[in-house]
């Protein structure tokens, strides 16, 4: 799956503050995510993020969509 710093993701399970939305702060083997509800930051392995992600909103978009399996082509 393809994620960038600044993307917002919607996870399968809610954080204890009842928020499902997270902001991606770091991408790699581990992800650093910030909860959109309370601001808490956590490090999560990539495999768990890919498994539990239910939607992605890339910067500049207004609604969530299903995550893509590969990097999108920017050809027009």
Number of C-alpha atoms within 10 A of each C-alpha: 12 12 22 14 15 17 17 25 27 21 19 14 13 12 16 9 12 11 15 18 23 24 21 18 17 16 16 10 9 15 20 18 25 19 21 17 14 12 12 12 15 13 12 13 13 15 11 11 18 15 11 13 18 18 18 23 20 18 11 8 11 8 10 14 14 12 17 12 10 9 9 8 6 5 4 3
